[in-house]
């Protein structure tokens, strides 16, 4: 294992920070960015992307595999999945065995959500030197307390994201949440809201005969629209003339790509735009940014034997998907806004910086920077596949890992600030804490903590599943007039970021603005206030401003 220290470009910034520290010189001095603070060895492998709670607790899952010789020489392979809670200093708070392994989502501060579907294989030695393998599958969505005890369990969805209040009342996706999860289940897919006790609050069934979701992460736009990708089965029958006046019937079946966009009020709407885009991340303007595969038509020629001898060629058109994805932007109705022309057989989940720049990795070993208008700014050759989402710090640093075990800290002009090699592939996304500490896991079974330059960026989508708690939900600060004016007042709805401070200002001419009141929300979400309509004989206008 090796590491590379920070480049000298940043040292000036670091020394300025040291100069600002208060005397005496014996006071504690922070570690240089790029310094490994600690590593926690799980003794297992396949670490998921860590989630970070507000109290500094780091949650992640991993897998332990053991093969032992049982009675009669039978080989028994046991696979166990564990959930760990690690303190900021790298010590273990607790560790529990759980039925599945998946990315942890932190809810309202008191609930952890976890969903997964795992198979366990047992190989048994039989007489005659042969073996038999049995496979059992466990799947489910679990709600756990913050001590690791299970609160409730439901059948596993394809994916889920949190509602605005930190619970599941808003978004919950399954091919058929309350029945099976078979990809061939003809009953369609379900979008549902789950209450904190695990019981359904509402449920929407797709109107089409849908095969199901493509397995992409469910994501939620700033306006509360749920995005997912689905495949809908098709069957076409063609009758064509054959030799001797005979007719030949051909049937082509398969699954055609559609995109589903849904809200609680409008139900599920299927869009067929000639493209299938996976669940997106979102820009500040609410644009859906995602890899997209073109819907292509393949010409299939088959040779068919005819009754009484002889053959004929039958040509059919079979819809399919292009082998390469192209990174694109879509509007709120699913229509294409731009195609960057940047292609890959498999992109990592993307992130969006404050200036609109999109950063996305690929299995072809490149990290791409794409402008807000879809132009390629640069690409960085990382030397190995990048399958996990990057994470953006407030100073612009881009953190990401590769399947060769190299972890990078990159500047916005594609210069390596520092790098570190670990003992296994990095397949989970990093998370950045409020003090700039960067956490990530590796398939070498270890969770790492490195000192970084700055806290997580305040941008439209700065990391995997949007935020350190993995809600999968975009947030948009906003001010709306919600109720018609009565008794000289109007009710304003304020969408506020958690623990952020804002100033509500008023004006009578849209030029000169005066502070009206300061607002802060400890929980985030919606706050409603009543405000006067007029100032004397002049009508009042309101705007919401962020404060430091």
N, C-alpha and C positions, 0 to 999 in steps of 0.2 A: 504494500500500500504506500502511496506517496501523495504528497500535496505540494501545491505551488502557492507561494505567498502572494499577497496583494501586489499589484503593480504600483510603481512609484507615482503614477498619475494621481492616486488618492492620498498619498502620504501627507501632502500639504493640508488637505482637509482634516486628516487625523490630528496633526500637530496643532492646528487651530482649535480643535476640540479639547486637546489636553491643556492648552494655554488658558482655556476658559474655566478649567476646574478650579474649585476653591482650594486655598491652602488649608492644612499643611500638606506637604508633599507625601507624607505617609498615608494619605487617604487612598482608598481603594481605586485602582485604575482599571477601566474596562479592557477586555481583550481586544486585540487587533481583529478587524474583520478578516474572515478566512481561517480563524483559529478554531480548531475542534474543541468544543467545551466538554463534551462527554459522548460516550456511546453506551447503549444498553443492549446486552446480548440476550436474546430471547431463548436461544437454544433451538430455535425452529427455523422456518423459512417462509417465503411468500408473504412478506409484510404488506399490508394495505396502506393507502395514503393516510397519514395521521390527521386527526381532527383536533383542534385546539379550543378548549373552553375558556371562558373569560377569567376563571380563577387560575389559569396557567396549566391545567391538567391536560395531558396529551393522551388521546385514546386511539388505539389501532388494533387490528386483528393479525394473527399469524397462524401458521400450521405446524403441527408436530406429527411426524410419521415414524412409526416403529414397526419393524418386522421381526417376529419371534417365532420360534419353533414350538408348536403345541404338541398335544398328545398324538402319538402315532407318527410323528415327524411332519405333521401338517404345518405349513408355513402360514402364519396369520399376520396380515398387514393391518395395523390399526392407525387410522388418521384422526387426529383430534385438532379442533380449532379452538383458539383461545383469544380472549379479549383482555387487553392490558390497559391500566391507567398508570401513567408515569408522571411524576412530579417534575417541576421545572429544573431541579438539580440532577435529574437522571435516575433517581431512585424509584423503586416500584411502590405504588400505593396499594394496588391489588391486581390480581390476575384470576380470571375464571374461565372454565371450559364452557364453550357455547356450541350449539349444533351446527352453525354455518359460519363461513368467513365472508366478510364483505366490508365495504367502506362505512365507517361510523358517521352518523349524522346526529348532531347535538341539537335537541329541541329547545324547550323553554328554560333550560338550565337545570331542570330536574329529571329530564328524560333523554335517553340515548336510543336512537333507532338504528336497526341493523337488518339488512335483507340479503339473502343469498340462497343459492341452490348448490349443494355439494354432493359428490358421489364418493362412496367408500368401497374399496375393493378388498376382498378377502380371497387369497389363493390357497387352495387346499391340495396337498399331495395325495394322489390316488394310487392304488396298487397298479403295478405295471409301469411305473415311472412316468405316468401322465399327471397332469394337474387340472384343476377346475377352478375357475374364478367366479365369484358371485359379487354383484355390485348392488349396493343399497343407496338410495338417494334420499336426502333430507332437504327440505326447503321451507322457507317461512320468512315472515316479517316479524321482527321482535321489537318490543318496547322494553327497555331496561331502566332500572333505577341507576343512579350514579354510583352505587356500590357494586354494580354488576349483576344484581338479582333481576330475574325476568319478571316483568309486570304483566305482559300479555303477549300472545302470539297469534298471527293470522297466516293464511296461505300467502306465499311469496308473490309479489308483483314483479313485473319486469323491471320497474324502477319507480322511484317516488321522489317527491320534493316537499318541502315544508310550506305551510300556509304562513300568512303574515304574522300570526300570533305565536309561531314557533311550534305548532302542532301540525297534525296531518290534515286539518280541516281546510282543504283547498285543493290538494293535488294528490292523487294516488292512482297509479296506473297498473293494470294487469291485463293479460290477454283475456282472462275470465277470472276475475279476482275471487269469486265465491264458488268456483268449481275447479276446473283443471287449468294447468298452464301449458297444455300441449300445443305445439306450433301448428298442429293440424286440426285444432278444435274449431269447428265451423261456426261457433256461436258468437264470434266477434270479440271485441275487447271492451273493457270497462274503464271508465274514469270515475273515481269515487272519492269522497271525503270521509276520513276516519276521525272520530272523536277521540279525546284523550284517553278514554277507557277502552279503546279498541273497537268500538261498535260503529257501524256505518252511519254517517249523517245524511248523505245523499249519494246517488249512484246514477251514472249515465251510461247506457249501453249504445254502442255504435249501431247505426242503422244498416250498415252494409255487412255482407258476409265476409268478415275480415279474417285473414290468417292470423294476424297479430303484429305486435311491434317488432322492430328489427333488432332490439337489444341495446339501442343507444340510450344515453342518459337523458332522462326527462328534465326539461328546464322550463323556467317560467319567466316571461318577459316583464319589463317594468309595469306594463298595464295589466298584468295578471293573466295573460293568455298562456296556456300550456302548449308546449310544442313537443311533438313526438313523430317518429317515422313509422309507417305501417305498410304492410303488403296485403293487397286484396286479390283473392283468387280470380282467375278468368278461365273461360272455356269457350273456344270458338270452333264451329263446325263448318267445313268446306266440302262441297260436292263438286268434283271436277270430272270431265269426260275422260274415259279410258279407251283402250283398244277394243275393237269389235262392238262399239256402241255401249259398252258397259260404263257405269258411273262408279267413281271411287270416292268414298267418304273419309275425310281425315279430321281428326279431333286434336286440337292443340290446347293443352292446359298448362297452368303454372301460376305464378304469383306476380302481379303487376304492381309497381311502386306508386304509392300515394303518400301525401303528407297530411297528418291530422292536426288541426288547430282547434282548440276547444276552450270554452269558458263555462262557468257554472250556469250562466243564464242562457247561452245560445246552444248548448249541447255540443256535439262533436261534428265538425265540418271537414269533409275530405276534399283535398285539392289535388288535381292531377295536372301538373304543369310541365310534364315531360322530364322532370327531374325528381330524384329522391334525395332530400337532404336530411342528414341526421339531426338529432336534437341540438339546437344551436346555443351559442353564447350571444350576448346582446351588447350593442353599442349604446352610447349616451342618447341617441335618437330613437332607440328601440328597434334598430335594424337587427334581423336575425343573421348571424354570421356562422357559417357551417360548411363542412365539406359536402359536395353534391356529386352524385353520379348521374350522368345523362341517361335518359331512357333511349335505348337503341333498338333497332329492329334487325334481327338476324334472319337470313335466308337459309332455310333448312331443306335439303334435298334428300329424299328417302327413296330407295329402290324397293318396290313392292311386288311380290310374286302374284300372278293372276291365276284364277281358276283355269284349268286345262293347259297350263304351261305358259311360259313367257313372263316377262317382267315389264314394269313401267316405272318411270321416275315421277315422284310426287313432290311438288315444291310447296312449302308452307312458310308463313311469316311467324316468327316466334319472338315476342318482346323480351328484352333482357336489359341488363345494366352494363354500362361501360366498365372496363377493368380498372380504370383510373378515376379517382375522385379529383374534382377541381374545387378550390376554395372560393366560396361565393357569398354574396349578401342578398337577403330577401327582405321584402317589405312585410307589413303586418298581415297581408292577405296571402303570403307565400309566393308572390311574383318576384322574379329575378331582378335585382337592381344592378349588380355587376358580377362578372366572373374574372377573378384575378389571373387566370391562366396558370396558376401554381398548382401542380398536380402531384398526386401520391397514390400508391396503392392502399395506404392507411395513414391518415393524419392522427396526431395526438389531439386531445381536447385543446381548444385555443384559449387565449387570454386577451384582454383588451386594455390598453394603457389609457391614461387620462387624455392624451392628445389624439386618441382614436386609432393608434397603431395596433395592429393585430399581430401577435406572436404565436406561431404554431409549429410543432415538430412533425417529423415524418419517419417512417421506418427506413427510408432511404438515407437516414443519418443527417438530415439537414434541419436546422432551425430557420424558419422564414420570418421576416418582418414585412408586413403588408400594410400599406397606408390605408387611411379611412376611405379613400376612393377606389381601392382595389389594386393599386400599383405596387409591384414588388420593390421594396426599399433595399433589402440585402438578404443574403442567405449565408448561414454559418455552417461549415462542415464539422460535425461533432465526432465523426469517426465511428459511430455506431447508432443503431436505431433509437429514436426518441419516441416512446410510446405513451409517456405520461405527460400531463399538462405542466407547463412552466408555472412559475409564480413571480409576480412583480412587486418589487419594493418601492417605497415612496420616492427614492432617489433615482429610480429608473433601472436599477439593477435587475437583470433577468436571471432567475435561478432555475436550473433544470438538470435532470440526470439522463444517462443513457444505459442501454442494455449491456454495455461493456463495463459498467460500474464507475464511470467517470461522472462526477458532479461538477457543474460549471456555475460560475458567477460571471455573467456577461454584461457589458455596458451597452447602451443604446446604439453605439456605432459598431457593434459586433466585435469588440475587443475583449479578450479574456482578462478579467480582473483577478480572479483566483480560481483554482480548480483542485479537486481532491479525488483520489481513486479509492474505492472501497472494494470489498472482496466478493461482490456479486452484482448481478443486474439490478438497476434501479427502475422498477416498474410502477412505482407509486409516486404521485405528485407531492412536492414539498409544501410546507405551510410556514408562514412567517409570523412570528409573535410581535407583540407591541414594542419590545425592546430591540427588535431587529434580529432576534435569534431565529435561525432557519432549521426546521426539523424535516428529516426525510428518512425513509426506511429502505432497506436493500434485501435482496434475496439471500444475502449472507447471514440473515437472521438478526441483523442489528438495526436499532434505531439510532440515528446520529443527530447531534445538535451542534451547529456552527454559529459563530458570531457573524452577523451581517452588518450592513451599513445603516439600514433604516427599516421602519415598520412596513407592514403591508401597504401597498399603494391604495389611495382612494380613487378608484377608477371604476368604469362601468362593470368590468368583469376581470378582477386581477388574479384569480387563481382557480384551481379545480373546484367545481360546484360553487363558484362565486365567492365564498368566504371561508374563514377558518373553521366554522361549525358545519360546513358542507350543506347549506340549506338548498342549493340549486335554484335559488330565487333571486332575480334581479331586483334592485330597489331604485326607485326614482323619487327624489324629493319633489314635492309639488304643492300647489295651492289651488283650491277649487271652490267655487260658490256652489253649495250643496242644496240649499233650500231657498225658495222665493222669499224676498224681503217681507217682513211683517213687523209692525210696531217700530218702524224706523231702524231695524237691524237686519242683518243677513247672516246666515250660518256659514262659516268658512270651514272647509275640510283641509287639514294640513297633513301631508304625508312626511313623516319625520324619520331621519336615521337615528338609530339607537345611540343614546348618550352623546348626541351632537347638539350644539346650541345654535339657535336661530333668532333672528330679529324680524318681527312683523312690522313693516313700515306702511305708512299711508301717505297719500298725495291727493290734491284736488286738480292738478294740471299735468300729471305724469312727468313732470320735470323736477320739481322740488319734493323730496321725500323726507318725512319725519318719522323717527322711531315711534311705534305705537305700543308694542309690548314685546318682551323677550320670552321665548318658549324653549323648553328642553323636554325630551322624553327619555325616561330611563329604560323603557322597553322597546321604543321604536314603534312604527306603524302610524295609525290614524289618530289625530287629535282634532277635536271640533271646538270652535270658539264663535261667539256671537260678536259681531262688529257693527258699529253704526254706519248707516248708508250715507248720510250727509254730514257736512260740517257747515252749519248755518244753512245757506241756500245753495252751497256747492256740493256736487256729488263727490264721494270719496272713492279712491282706488287703493288697492292693497297689493303688496308684493312681499315675498319671503326671501330673506337674505341669510346666508350662513355667517357665523361669527367665529373667530379664532378660539 
